[in-house]
Amino acid sequence: MSRIWNFSAGPAALPEEVLKQAQEELLDWHGAGCSVMEMSHRGKEFMSILEQAEADLRELMEIPAGYKVLFLQGGATQQFAQIPMNLLAGRSADYIVTGSWSKKAFKEAQRIGTVRCAASTESQGFTCLPTAEEIKLDPFAAYLHICTNETIHGVEIPAERIADTGVPLVVDMSSHILSRRVNVEKFGLIYAGAQKNIGPSGLTLVIVRQELLGMAPLTIPSVMDYAVMAENGSMLNTPPTYGIYIAGLVFQWLKRQGGLAGIEAVNVEKARRLYACIDNSGGFYTNPVDPDCRSRMNVPFTLANPQLDAAFLAESKAAGLVSLKGHKSVGGMRASIYNAVPLAAIEALVDFMNDFAKRNG
Ligand SMILES: *Cc1c(COP(=O)(O)O)cnc(C)c1O
């Protein structure tokens, strides 16, 4: 068996240790005589898996007691609608648009109620962050929505750029949650689809300040109501049990990496090496994003000569470096270097990129 170096944007690489543990436990989880997939979600075995996963996540992210952790379904895309359904309460909300994903969140929210764009960097091709002067906030907004890591454009908002605006901050962290330390208290609601940095697709994580629960109108479906899901411990109906189990194994793996501080140090080094390769290529490769908001997780880059794109993709794949094609909306290449992508994968990619540039430059 040989495993590739996987740079997929999502569903993405999982830690090999986690996959091996899941394989060992597949037929008989801890003496239960069946797989986690085959057991009742209300039995004591699965309840212990869920409780441990939540406890480990709370420890990793230092989630304060006043926050609920919800294990939901429907992906981050469902949250684009569920957030305004729950939090608008007849008011208006603000959105800062810094890439494809926050743009989609803004557009979807328009189906539910009144929202306004407080700032957008679309005219700059989503390669930078808006300045403080460019952000026009509504002080009476129900919430302010941001996406702190734009997976397609490779734009990440550094923690120190996230200011308190006096309204609840709602954040899409799908593609960089658990990659760095975070001050949960800054946020009213954090959400993330699991398939980038948490576990398999089908699980969606929501971390929400308790005060924001119970604002939803009674006309929304109960599975969409955060308060109902919180009251029922994410078990109003059958939760995505296997996804929760794998996420729990990932949380334990993260603790073994030294928690978020430990994995952040590795992520900083991985990103440093890849951006250095791009920036030192004499223009052979280019990343268009402002250096002060380049993503540590998703690194888009173009080749100066796009006629070499096909050869780059074919030769990198032959070298075991897979899923480097950029998103169709931006073209070129993208390397997604999530937590589970080890430094050795970046070393192999950088070696390949340097060699490819030398042979074709
Ligand atoms: C992938 C992604 C989404 C969409 O996630 P789904 O789970 O497919 O709905 C939303 N936001 C960001 C930042 C993403 O990376």
The ligand as an SDF file (V2000), in Angstrom:
LIG
                    3D

 15 15  0  0  0  0  0  0  0  0999 V2000
  -15.8140   24.1870    1.9500 C   0  0  0  0  0  0  0  0  0  0  0  0
  -16.2970   25.4620    2.5260 C   0  0  0  0  0  0  0  0  0  0  0  0
  -17.6630   25.7510    2.6520 C   0  0  0  0  0  0  0  0  0  0  0  0
  -18.7490   24.8100    2.1560 C   0  0  0  0  0  0  0  0  0  0  0  0
  -18.7960   23.6970    2.9230 O   0  0  0  0  0  0  0  0  0  0  0  0
  -19.8960   22.5340    2.6910 P   0  0  0  0  0  0  0  0  0  0  0  0
  -19.6530   21.6810    3.8700 O   0  0  0  0  0  0  0  0  0  0  0  0
  -19.5710   21.9000    1.3790 O   0  0  0  0  0  0  0  0  0  0  0  0
  -21.2240   23.1710    2.6790 O   0  0  0  0  0  0  0  0  0  0  0  0
  -18.0390   26.9430    3.2380 C   0  0  0  0  0  0  0  0  0  0  0  0
  -17.1220   27.8140    3.6820 N   0  0  0  0  0  0  0  0  0  0  0  0
  -15.7950   27.5760    3.5750 C   0  0  0  0  0  0  0  0  0  0  0  0
  -14.8250   28.5760    4.0890 C   0  0  0  0  0  0  0  0  0  0  0  0
  -15.3480   26.3920    2.9930 C   0  0  0  0  0  0  0  0  0  0  0  0
  -14.0340   26.1480    2.8860 O   0  0  0  0  0  0  0  0  0  0  0  0
  1  2  1  0
  2  3  1  0
  2 14  2  0
  3  4  1  0
  3 10  2  0
  4  5  1  0
  5  6  1  0
  6  7  2  0
  6  8  1  0
  6  9  1  0
 10 11  1  0
 11 12  2  0
 12 13  1  0
 12 14  1  0
 14 15  1  0
M  END
$$$$
